[in-house]
Amino acid sequence: MKRLSHHMIGVEQDSVIMFSDLEDNGPMWSGDGPRESRHAVTFSEAFRAQPMVQVAISMWDTGGDTNQRADLRAETITPEGFVLVFRTWGDSRVARIRADWMALGELSDEDDWQLY
């Protein structure tokens, strides 16, 4: 469990269209085997330390003739941002994905100071 001990707590959230491969027959829609899409997210203000980040698929448009496989995660989380990563594999055909994210963590305050 992560304990938040600071009086300044920040929450930031947004939605990201990860890709839309149907129109141009891109690799997520036409390919098979492992496929990946990455999107760098920068927070509007840096957190004091690494925040907690929650991600979720909020729109999922797939081909119904194959298995539906998906992996969505936040990687490389720092106080300044993270990388949102979507992966699929095998014969799955994914036309588009919208991912929602939320970051929660301590914020710095002008009264914060350290002796050493």
A tleap script that builds the chain and sets N, CA, C and O, in Angstrom:
source leaprc.protein.ff14SB
mol = sequence {
  NMET LYS ARG LEU SER HIE HIE MET ILE GLY
  VAL GLU GLN ASP SER VAL ILE MET PHE SER
  ASP LEU GLU ASP ASN GLY PRO MET TRP SER
  GLY ASP GLY PRO ARG GLU SER ARG HIE ALA
  VAL THR PHE SER GLU ALA PHE ARG ALA GLN
  PRO MET VAL GLN VAL ALA ILE SER MET TRP
  ASP THR GLY GLY ASP THR ASN GLN ARG ALA
  ASP LEU ARG ALA GLU THR ILE THR PRO GLU
  GLY PHE VAL LEU VAL PHE ARG THR TRP GLY
  ASP SER ARG VAL ALA ARG ILE ARG ALA ASP
  TRP MET ALA LEU GLY GLU LEU SER ASP GLU
  ASP ASP TRP GLN LEU CTYR
}
set mol.1.N position { 0.840 -1.172 0.000 }
set mol.1.CA position { 0.000 0.000 0.000 }
set mol.1.C position { 0.890 1.242 0.000 }
set mol.1.O position { 1.891 1.307 0.714 }
set mol.2.N position { 0.511 2.208 -0.802 }
set mol.2.CA position { 1.238 3.472 -0.829 }
set mol.2.C position { 0.519 4.448 0.093 }
set mol.2.O position { -0.677 4.692 -0.064 }
set mol.3.N position { 1.249 5.003 1.053 }
set mol.3.CA position { 0.675 5.980 1.980 }
set mol.3.C position { 0.987 7.379 1.477 }
set mol.3.O position { 2.128 7.678 1.126 }
set mol.4.N position { -0.017 8.228 1.443 }
set mol.4.CA position { 0.152 9.618 1.042 }
set mol.4.C position { 0.115 10.462 2.311 }
set mol.4.O position { -0.924 10.570 2.963 }
set mol.5.N position { 1.245 11.056 2.655 }
set mol.5.CA position { 1.341 11.776 3.923 }
set mol.5.C position { 1.341 13.296 3.745 }
set mol.5.O position { 1.378 14.032 4.731 }
set mol.6.N position { 1.303 13.741 2.571 }
set mol.6.CA position { 1.413 15.164 2.270 }
set mol.6.C position { 0.023 15.788 2.201 }
set mol.6.O position { -0.944 15.105 1.863 }
set mol.7.N position { -0.087 17.067 2.514 }
set mol.7.CA position { -1.395 17.743 2.460 }
set mol.7.C position { -1.777 18.169 1.040 }
set mol.7.O position { -2.936 18.502 0.792 }
set mol.8.N position { -0.848 18.164 0.129 }
set mol.8.CA position { -1.125 18.549 -1.259 }
set mol.8.C position { -1.216 17.281 -2.108 }
set mol.8.O position { -0.193 16.693 -2.459 }
set mol.9.N position { -2.430 16.863 -2.435 }
set mol.9.CA position { -2.654 15.671 -3.246 }
set mol.9.C position { -3.190 16.131 -4.604 }
set mol.9.O position { -4.105 16.952 -4.674 }
set mol.10.N position { -2.618 15.598 -5.667 }
set mol.10.CA position { -3.049 15.954 -7.012 }
set mol.10.C position { -3.634 14.757 -7.743 }
set mol.10.O position { -3.182 13.624 -7.578 }
set mol.11.N position { -4.645 15.031 -8.551 }
set mol.11.CA position { -5.254 14.019 -9.417 }
set mol.11.C position { -5.332 14.624 -10.810 }
set mol.11.O position { -5.820 15.739 -10.987 }
set mol.12.N position { -4.846 13.878 -11.795 }
set mol.12.CA position { -4.955 14.314 -13.188 }
set mol.12.C position { -5.460 13.139 -14.009 }
set mol.12.O position { -5.087 11.993 -13.755 }
set mol.13.N position { -6.307 13.419 -14.990 }
set mol.13.CA position { -6.835 12.352 -15.839 }
set mol.13.C position { -7.047 12.860 -17.248 }
set mol.13.O position { -7.151 14.064 -17.484 }
set mol.14.N position { -7.110 11.909 -18.197 }
set mol.14.CA position { -7.323 12.272 -19.592 }
set mol.14.C position { -7.675 11.016 -20.378 }
set mol.14.O position { -7.613 9.906 -19.851 }
set mol.15.N position { -8.043 11.200 -21.632 }
set mol.15.CA position { -8.295 10.108 -22.576 }
set mol.15.C position { -7.365 10.274 -23.766 }
set mol.15.O position { -7.049 11.393 -24.171 }
set mol.16.N position { -6.928 9.145 -24.323 }
set mol.16.CA position { -5.998 9.162 -25.454 }
set mol.16.C position { -6.497 8.169 -26.496 }
set mol.16.O position { -6.745 7.006 -26.176 }
set mol.17.N position { -6.647 8.623 -27.747 }
set mol.17.CA position { -6.858 7.679 -28.847 }
set mol.17.C position { -5.481 7.106 -29.162 }
set mol.17.O position { -4.615 7.816 -29.675 }
set mol.18.N position { -5.276 5.837 -28.860 }
set mol.18.CA position { -3.956 5.218 -29.046 }
set mol.18.C position { -3.608 5.062 -30.522 }
set mol.18.O position { -2.469 5.295 -30.925 }
set mol.19.N position { -4.595 4.666 -31.327 }
set mol.19.CA position { -4.405 4.513 -32.769 }
set mol.19.C position { -5.770 4.313 -33.398 }
set mol.19.O position { -6.746 4.007 -32.713 }
set mol.20.N position { -5.827 4.488 -34.700 }
set mol.20.CA position { -7.028 4.214 -35.490 }
set mol.20.C position { -6.544 3.621 -36.807 }
set mol.20.O position { -6.285 4.348 -37.766 }
set mol.21.N position { -6.425 2.300 -36.849 }
set mol.21.CA position { -5.789 1.613 -37.978 }
set mol.21.C position { -6.767 1.102 -39.029 }
set mol.21.O position { -6.328 0.563 -40.045 }
set mol.22.N position { -8.047 1.247 -38.832 }
set mol.22.CA position { -9.029 0.733 -39.790 }
set mol.22.C position { -8.967 1.492 -41.117 }
set mol.22.O position { -8.971 0.874 -42.181 }
set mol.23.N position { -8.909 2.826 -41.061 }
set mol.23.CA position { -8.965 3.652 -42.269 }
set mol.23.C position { -7.814 3.379 -43.227 }
set mol.23.O position { -8.007 3.353 -44.442 }
set mol.24.N position { -6.611 3.173 -42.680 }
set mol.24.CA position { -5.449 3.002 -43.562 }
set mol.24.C position { -4.886 1.575 -43.515 }
set mol.24.O position { -3.755 1.332 -43.935 }
set mol.25.N position { -5.685 0.639 -42.999 }
set mol.25.CA position { -5.293 -0.775 -42.931 }
set mol.25.C position { -3.949 -0.938 -42.216 }
set mol.25.O position { -3.081 -1.697 -42.647 }
set mol.26.N position { -3.806 -0.189 -41.094 }
set mol.26.CA position { -2.570 -0.218 -40.319 }
set mol.26.C position { -2.312 -1.566 -39.664 }
set mol.26.O position { -3.154 -2.461 -39.734 }
set mol.27.N position { -1.163 -1.716 -39.031 }
set mol.27.CA position { -0.734 -3.024 -38.527 }
set mol.27.C position { -1.626 -3.615 -37.437 }
set mol.27.O position { -1.752 -4.837 -37.359 }
set mol.28.N position { -2.237 -2.802 -36.609 }
set mol.28.CA position { -3.111 -3.358 -35.570 }
set mol.28.C position { -4.343 -4.025 -36.185 }
set mol.28.O position { -4.878 -4.988 -35.636 }
set mol.29.N position { -4.784 -3.499 -37.332 }
set mol.29.CA position { -5.963 -4.037 -38.005 }
set mol.29.C position { -5.601 -5.157 -38.981 }
set mol.29.O position { -6.314 -6.157 -39.060 }
set mol.30.N position { -4.519 -5.003 -39.714 }
set mol.30.CA position { -4.192 -5.950 -40.780 }
set mol.30.C position { -3.201 -7.028 -40.368 }
set mol.30.O position { -3.176 -8.103 -40.965 }
set mol.31.N position { -2.385 -6.754 -39.354 }
set mol.31.CA position { -1.285 -7.644 -39.012 }
set mol.31.C position { -1.670 -8.829 -38.166 }
set mol.31.O position { -2.811 -8.976 -37.727 }
set mol.32.N position { -0.682 -9.665 -37.955 }
set mol.32.CA position { -0.830 -10.726 -36.973 }
set mol.32.C position { 0.486 -10.829 -36.218 }
set mol.32.O position { 1.488 -10.243 -36.626 }
set mol.33.N position { 0.483 -11.565 -35.128 }
set mol.33.CA position { 1.671 -11.607 -34.292 }
set mol.33.C position { 1.680 -10.437 -33.326 }
set mol.33.O position { 0.683 -9.722 -33.217 }
set mol.34.N position { 2.782 -10.226 -32.623 }
set mol.34.CA position { 2.829 -9.162 -31.621 }
set mol.34.C position { 2.810 -7.773 -32.263 }
set mol.34.O position { 3.539 -7.507 -33.218 }
set mol.35.N position { 1.973 -6.906 -31.726 }
set mol.35.CA position { 1.885 -5.510 -32.168 }
set mol.35.C position { 1.765 -4.618 -30.951 }
set mol.35.O position { 1.188 -5.015 -29.939 }
set mol.36.N position { 2.312 -3.401 -31.046 }
set mol.36.CA position { 2.375 -2.520 -29.892 }
set mol.36.C position { 2.210 -1.073 -30.320 }
set mol.36.O position { 2.695 -0.666 -31.376 }
set mol.37.N position { 1.514 -0.290 -29.481 }
set mol.37.CA position { 1.393 1.147 -29.679 }
set mol.37.C position { 1.776 1.831 -28.371 }
set mol.37.O position { 1.314 1.435 -27.301 }
set mol.38.N position { 2.625 2.863 -28.458 }
set mol.38.CA position { 3.082 3.590 -27.277 }
set mol.38.C position { 2.712 5.060 -27.408 }
set mol.38.O position { 2.770 5.637 -28.494 }
set mol.39.N position { 2.332 5.654 -26.282 }
set mol.39.CA position { 1.980 7.073 -26.257 }
set mol.39.C position { 2.577 7.693 -24.993 }
set mol.39.O position { 2.244 7.284 -23.880 }
set mol.40.N position { 3.457 8.675 -25.165 }
set mol.40.CA position { 4.058 9.366 -24.017 }
set mol.40.C position { 3.053 10.361 -23.441 }
set mol.40.O position { 2.462 11.153 -24.176 }
set mol.41.N position { 2.866 10.314 -22.138 }
set mol.41.CA position { 1.971 11.228 -21.426 }
set mol.41.C position { 2.825 12.102 -20.525 }
set mol.41.O position { 3.649 11.596 -19.762 }
set mol.42.N position { 2.631 13.415 -20.610 }
set mol.42.CA position { 3.310 14.367 -19.738 }
set mol.42.C position { 2.267 15.030 -18.858 }
set mol.42.O position { 1.284 15.573 -19.363 }
set mol.43.N position { 2.469 14.992 -17.555 }
set mol.43.CA position { 1.534 15.622 -16.631 }
set mol.43.C position { 1.608 17.139 -16.765 }
set mol.43.O position { 2.657 17.680 -17.115 }
set mol.44.N position { 0.507 17.825 -16.489 }
set mol.44.CA position { 0.485 19.287 -16.582 }
set mol.44.C position { 1.362 19.923 -15.513 }
set mol.44.O position { 1.817 21.056 -15.671 }
set mol.45.N position { 1.601 19.198 -14.425 }
set mol.45.CA position { 2.477 19.647 -13.346 }
set mol.45.C position { 3.139 18.398 -12.773 }
set mol.45.O position { 2.492 17.361 -12.629 }
set mol.46.N position { 4.404 18.493 -12.450 }
set mol.46.CA position { 5.112 17.331 -11.908 }
set mol.46.C position { 4.594 17.000 -10.511 }
set mol.46.O position { 4.278 17.892 -9.723 }
set mol.47.N position { 4.514 15.717 -10.221 }
set mol.47.CA position { 4.192 15.269 -8.871 }
set mol.47.C position { 5.452 15.344 -8.023 }
set mol.47.O position { 6.558 15.441 -8.556 }
set mol.48.N position { 5.291 15.300 -6.717 }
set mol.48.CA position { 6.425 15.338 -5.788 }
set mol.48.C position { 7.272 14.066 -5.885 }
set mol.48.O position { 8.494 14.109 -5.736 }
set mol.49.N position { 6.606 12.934 -6.136 }
set mol.49.CA position { 7.255 11.633 -6.289 }
set mol.49.C position { 6.446 10.856 -7.322 }
set mol.49.O position { 5.447 11.356 -7.840 }
set mol.50.N position { 6.872 9.657 -7.614 }
set mol.50.CA position { 6.153 8.829 -8.591 }
set mol.50.C position { 4.700 8.638 -8.138 }
set mol.50.O position { 4.462 8.124 -7.045 }
set mol.51.N position { 3.725 9.046 -8.966 }
set mol.51.CA position { 2.318 8.891 -8.589 }
set mol.51.C position { 1.820 7.473 -8.880 }
set mol.51.O position { 2.503 6.678 -9.526 }
set mol.52.N position { 0.637 7.184 -8.397 }
set mol.52.CA position { -0.054 5.958 -8.785 }
set mol.52.C position { -0.788 6.266 -10.085 }
set mol.52.O position { -1.422 7.314 -10.200 }
set mol.53.N position { -0.710 5.374 -11.057 }
set mol.53.CA position { -1.355 5.585 -12.350 }
set mol.53.C position { -2.262 4.401 -12.642 }
set mol.53.O position { -1.834 3.248 -12.584 }
set mol.54.N position { -3.521 4.697 -12.958 }
set mol.54.CA position { -4.502 3.683 -13.326 }
set mol.54.C position { -4.874 3.890 -14.790 }
set mol.54.O position { -5.132 5.019 -15.206 }
set mol.55.N position { -4.904 2.818 -15.573 }
set mol.55.CA position { -5.290 2.912 -16.980 }
set mol.55.C position { -6.444 1.957 -17.255 }
set mol.55.O position { -6.591 0.934 -16.587 }
set mol.56.N position { -7.263 2.305 -18.253 }
set mol.56.CA position { -8.403 1.469 -18.634 }
set mol.56.C position { -8.748 1.721 -20.093 }
set mol.56.O position { -8.571 2.830 -20.599 }
set mol.57.N position { -9.239 0.692 -20.762 }
set mol.57.CA position { -9.743 0.850 -22.124 }
set mol.57.C position { -11.140 1.436 -22.029 }
set mol.57.O position { -12.010 0.866 -21.372 }
set mol.58.N position { -11.363 2.575 -22.682 }
set mol.58.CA position { -12.677 3.216 -22.641 }
set mol.58.C position { -13.419 3.103 -23.972 }
set mol.58.O position { -14.622 3.361 -24.028 }
set mol.59.N position { -12.727 2.724 -25.037 }
set mol.59.CA position { -13.365 2.439 -26.322 }
set mol.59.C position { -12.521 1.393 -27.011 }
set mol.59.O position { -11.298 1.513 -27.084 }
set mol.60.N position { -13.184 0.357 -27.520 }
set mol.60.CA position { -12.490 -0.809 -28.062 }
set mol.60.C position { -13.241 -1.207 -29.304 }
set mol.60.O position { -14.400 -1.611 -29.208 }
set mol.61.N position { -12.635 -1.111 -30.456 }
set mol.61.CA position { -13.248 -1.446 -31.741 }
set mol.61.C position { -12.402 -2.555 -32.367 }
set mol.61.O position { -11.275 -2.321 -32.804 }
set mol.62.N position { -12.967 -3.772 -32.404 }
set mol.62.CA position { -12.202 -4.926 -32.862 }
set mol.62.C position { -12.963 -5.678 -33.940 }
set mol.62.O position { -14.173 -5.517 -34.102 }
set mol.63.N position { -12.228 -6.500 -34.671 }
set mol.63.CA position { -12.847 -7.407 -35.628 }
set mol.63.C position { -13.479 -8.569 -34.872 }
set mol.63.O position { -12.857 -9.128 -33.968 }
set mol.64.N position { -14.700 -8.937 -35.229 }
set mol.64.CA position { -15.410 -9.996 -34.532 }
set mol.64.C position { -15.075 -11.391 -35.016 }
set mol.64.O position { -15.561 -12.369 -34.448 }
set mol.65.N position { -14.258 -11.508 -36.050 }
set mol.65.CA position { -13.965 -12.813 -36.626 }
set mol.65.C position { -12.713 -13.463 -36.036 }
set mol.65.O position { -12.341 -14.560 -36.451 }
set mol.66.N position { -12.058 -12.805 -35.076 }
set mol.66.CA position { -10.844 -13.345 -34.458 }
set mol.66.C position { -10.946 -13.205 -32.944 }
set mol.66.O position { -11.863 -12.566 -32.428 }
set mol.67.N position { -10.003 -13.803 -32.248 }
set mol.67.CA position { -9.931 -13.638 -30.794 }
set mol.67.C position { -9.593 -12.198 -30.454 }
set mol.67.O position { -8.875 -11.528 -31.196 }
set mol.68.N position { -10.112 -11.725 -29.330 }
set mol.68.CA position { -9.854 -10.358 -28.884 }
set mol.68.C position { -8.852 -10.395 -27.750 }
set mol.68.O position { -9.171 -10.803 -26.633 }
set mol.69.N position { -7.632 -9.964 -28.049 }
set mol.69.CA position { -6.538 -9.986 -27.081 }
set mol.69.C position { -6.040 -8.558 -26.872 }
set mol.69.O position { -5.835 -7.814 -27.831 }
set mol.70.N position { -5.848 -8.187 -25.608 }
set mol.70.CA position { -5.388 -6.829 -25.326 }
set mol.70.C position { -4.614 -6.787 -24.019 }
set mol.70.O position { -4.918 -7.505 -23.066 }
set mol.71.N position { -3.611 -5.932 -24.003 }
set mol.71.CA position { -2.840 -5.647 -22.806 }
set mol.71.C position { -2.604 -4.142 -22.798 }
set mol.71.O position { -1.973 -3.605 -23.709 }
set mol.72.N position { -3.109 -3.460 -21.770 }
set mol.72.CA position { -2.935 -2.019 -21.632 }
set mol.72.C position { -2.262 -1.764 -20.299 }
set mol.72.O position { -2.702 -2.269 -19.266 }
set mol.73.N position { -1.183 -0.973 -20.321 }
set mol.73.CA position { -0.478 -0.715 -19.074 }
set mol.73.C position { 0.244 0.628 -19.115 }
set mol.73.O position { 0.481 1.201 -20.179 }
set mol.74.N position { 0.584 1.109 -17.921 }
set mol.74.CA position { 1.437 2.290 -17.767 }
set mol.74.C position { 2.838 1.800 -17.475 }
set mol.74.O position { 3.041 0.983 -16.577 }
set mol.75.N position { 3.806 2.294 -18.229 }
set mol.75.CA position { 5.205 1.923 -18.025 }
set mol.75.C position { 6.031 3.181 -17.808 }
set mol.75.O position { 5.604 4.279 -18.164 }
set mol.76.N position { 7.195 3.025 -17.233 }
set mol.76.CA position { 8.162 4.101 -17.032 }
set mol.76.C position { 7.495 5.304 -16.348 }
set mol.76.O position { 7.565 6.428 -16.846 }
set mol.77.N position { 6.861 5.058 -15.219 }
set mol.77.CA position { 6.167 6.127 -14.488 }
set mol.77.C position { 7.196 6.957 -13.724 }
set mol.77.O position { 8.013 6.426 -12.972 }
set mol.78.N position { 7.136 8.274 -13.936 }
set mol.78.CA position { 8.004 9.227 -13.237 }
set mol.78.C position { 7.119 10.339 -12.685 }
set mol.78.O position { 5.930 10.376 -13.003 }
set mol.79.N position { 7.655 11.247 -11.871 }
set mol.79.CA position { 6.850 12.384 -11.415 }
set mol.79.C position { 6.375 13.283 -12.560 }
set mol.79.O position { 5.412 14.031 -12.395 }
set mol.80.N position { 7.036 13.218 -13.710 }
set mol.80.CA position { 6.688 14.084 -14.849 }
set mol.80.C position { 5.732 13.445 -15.845 }
set mol.80.O position { 5.093 14.164 -16.614 }
set mol.81.N position { 5.611 12.123 -15.858 }
set mol.81.CA position { 4.742 11.474 -16.839 }
set mol.81.C position { 4.957 9.974 -16.872 }
set mol.81.O position { 5.552 9.396 -15.962 }
set mol.82.N position { 4.464 9.349 -17.937 }
set mol.82.CA position { 4.582 7.901 -18.101 }
set mol.82.C position { 4.363 7.554 -19.562 }
set mol.82.O position { 4.044 8.422 -20.374 }
set mol.83.N position { 4.534 6.290 -19.890 }
set mol.83.CA position { 4.281 5.807 -21.241 }
set mol.83.C position { 3.077 4.867 -21.178 }
set mol.83.O position { 3.082 3.883 -20.438 }
set mol.84.N position { 2.061 5.179 -21.956 }
set mol.84.CA position { 0.857 4.359 -22.077 }
set mol.84.C position { 1.110 3.356 -23.197 }
set mol.84.O position { 1.434 3.751 -24.317 }
set mol.85.N position { 0.964 2.056 -22.908 }
set mol.85.CA position { 1.322 1.013 -23.863 }
set mol.85.C position { 0.136 0.074 -24.074 }
set mol.85.O position { -0.426 -0.465 -23.120 }
set mol.86.N position { -0.234 -0.111 -25.349 }
set mol.86.CA position { -1.253 -1.098 -25.727 }
set mol.86.C position { -0.572 -2.166 -26.562 }
set mol.86.O position { 0.211 -1.860 -27.461 }
set mol.87.N position { -0.876 -3.423 -26.259 }
set mol.87.CA position { -0.337 -4.547 -27.030 }
set mol.87.C position { -1.458 -5.507 -27.395 }
set mol.87.O position { -2.413 -5.692 -26.639 }
set mol.88.N position { -1.322 -6.115 -28.572 }
set mol.88.CA position { -2.160 -7.239 -28.974 }
set mol.88.C position { -1.262 -8.247 -29.680 }
set mol.88.O position { -0.108 -7.944 -29.982 }
set mol.89.N position { -1.778 -9.431 -29.940 }
set mol.89.CA position { -0.948 -10.485 -30.533 }
set mol.89.C position { -1.837 -11.500 -31.234 }
set mol.89.O position { -3.065 -11.418 -31.202 }
set mol.90.N position { -1.170 -12.463 -31.870 }
set mol.90.CA position { -1.897 -13.510 -32.590 }
set mol.90.C position { -2.673 -12.934 -33.756 }
set mol.90.O position { -2.206 -12.022 -34.438 }
set mol.91.N position { -3.872 -13.477 -33.982 }
set mol.91.CA position { -4.687 -13.040 -35.118 }
set mol.91.C position { -5.679 -11.934 -34.753 }
set mol.91.O position { -6.552 -11.611 -35.559 }
set mol.92.N position { -5.568 -11.349 -33.567 }
set mol.92.CA position { -6.490 -10.285 -33.147 }
set mol.92.C position { -6.408 -9.104 -34.099 }
set mol.92.O position { -5.326 -8.704 -34.530 }
set mol.93.N position { -7.568 -8.556 -34.417 }
set mol.93.CA position { -7.650 -7.375 -35.294 }
set mol.93.C position { -8.286 -6.254 -34.499 }
set mol.93.O position { -9.447 -6.335 -34.100 }
set mol.94.N position { -7.502 -5.198 -34.273 }
set mol.94.CA position { -7.965 -4.068 -33.474 }
set mol.94.C position { -7.988 -2.827 -34.368 }
set mol.94.O position { -6.951 -2.397 -34.873 }
set mol.95.N position { -9.171 -2.261 -34.556 }
set mol.95.CA position { -9.303 -1.082 -35.413 }
set mol.95.C position { -8.872 0.183 -34.681 }
set mol.95.O position { -8.131 1.004 -35.221 }
set mol.96.N position { -9.347 0.331 -33.441 }
set mol.96.CA position { -8.966 1.515 -32.659 }
set mol.96.C position { -9.175 1.259 -31.176 }
set mol.96.O position { -9.976 0.421 -30.762 }
set mol.97.N position { -8.419 2.016 -30.398 }
set mol.97.CA position { -8.468 1.943 -28.941 }
set mol.97.C position { -8.426 3.362 -28.389 }
set mol.97.O position { -7.610 4.183 -28.809 }
set mol.98.N position { -9.310 3.633 -27.447 }
set mol.98.CA position { -9.199 4.860 -26.636 }
set mol.98.C position { -8.906 4.399 -25.220 }
set mol.98.O position { -9.602 3.536 -24.685 }
set mol.99.N position { -7.882 4.971 -24.617 }
set mol.99.CA position { -7.488 4.609 -23.261 }
set mol.99.C position { -7.680 5.806 -22.337 }
set mol.99.O position { -7.326 6.933 -22.685 }
set mol.100.N position { -8.236 5.555 -21.168 }
set mol.100.CA position { -8.350 6.574 -20.130 }
set mol.100.C position { -7.259 6.321 -19.096 }
set mol.100.O position { -6.865 5.177 -18.869 }
set mol.101.N position { -6.775 7.383 -18.476 }
set mol.101.CA position { -5.785 7.242 -17.420 }
set mol.101.C position { -6.057 8.238 -16.311 }
set mol.101.O position { -6.656 9.290 -16.533 }
set mol.102.N position { -5.611 7.893 -15.119 }
set mol.102.CA position { -5.715 8.781 -13.967 }
set mol.102.C position { -4.456 8.613 -13.120 }
set mol.102.O position { -4.036 7.492 -12.832 }
set mol.103.N position { -3.862 9.730 -12.727 }
set mol.103.CA position { -2.689 9.733 -11.863 }
set mol.103.C position { -3.044 10.409 -10.546 }
set mol.103.O position { -3.716 11.440 -10.522 }
set mol.104.N position { -2.586 9.815 -9.456 }
set mol.104.CA position { -2.882 10.322 -8.120 }
set mol.104.C position { -1.588 10.299 -7.316 }
set mol.104.O position { -0.922 9.268 -7.231 }
set mol.105.N position { -1.235 11.437 -6.728 }
set mol.105.CA position { -0.009 11.477 -5.941 }
set mol.105.C position { 0.163 12.792 -5.219 }
set mol.105.O position { -0.653 13.706 -5.333 }
set mol.106.N position { 1.249 12.861 -4.472 }
set mol.106.CA position { 1.567 14.060 -3.713 }
set mol.106.C position { 2.139 15.139 -4.628 }
set mol.106.O position { 2.882 14.846 -5.565 }
set mol.107.N position { 1.780 16.393 -4.343 }
set mol.107.CA position { 2.312 17.545 -5.073 }
set mol.107.C position { 3.264 18.324 -4.182 }
set mol.107.O position { 3.141 18.307 -2.957 }
set mol.108.N position { 4.197 18.995 -4.797 }
set mol.108.CA position { 5.092 19.869 -4.040 }
set mol.108.C position { 4.341 21.129 -3.650 }
set mol.108.O position { 3.371 21.524 -4.298 }
set mol.109.N position { 4.810 21.748 -2.579 }
set mol.109.CA position { 4.208 22.976 -2.078 }
set mol.109.C position { 5.324 23.991 -1.862 }
set mol.109.O position { 6.459 23.611 -1.577 }
set mol.110.N position { 5.016 25.259 -1.993 }
set mol.110.CA position { 6.050 26.286 -1.816 }
set mol.110.C position { 6.615 26.288 -0.399 }
set mol.110.O position { 7.708 26.808 -0.176 }
set mol.111.N position { 5.895 25.722 0.552 }
set mol.111.CA position { 6.388 25.652 1.937 }
set mol.111.C position { 7.252 24.415 2.193 }
set mol.111.O position { 7.764 24.251 3.301 }
set mol.112.N position { 7.424 23.551 1.205 }
set mol.112.CA position { 8.285 22.386 1.369 }
set mol.112.C position { 9.744 22.831 1.371 }
set mol.112.O position { 10.154 23.622 0.522 }
set mol.113.N position { 10.513 22.336 2.306 }
set mol.113.CA position { 11.947 22.598 2.332 }
set mol.113.C position { 12.632 21.507 3.124 }
set mol.113.O position { 12.029 20.856 3.977 }
set mol.114.N position { 13.895 21.323 2.825 }
set mol.114.CA position { 14.702 20.308 3.499 }
set mol.114.C position { 15.975 20.940 4.023 }
set mol.114.O position { 16.577 21.790 3.367 }
set mol.115.N position { 16.377 20.519 5.207 }
set mol.115.CA position { 17.609 21.045 5.787 }
set mol.115.C position { 18.834 20.454 5.092 }
set mol.115.O position { 19.827 21.149 4.877 }
set mol.116.N position { 18.760 19.165 4.741 }
set mol.116.CA position { 19.921 18.509 4.161 }
set mol.116.C position { 19.537 17.828 2.903 }
set mol.116.O position { 20.380 17.210 2.253 }
savepdb mol mol.pdb
quit
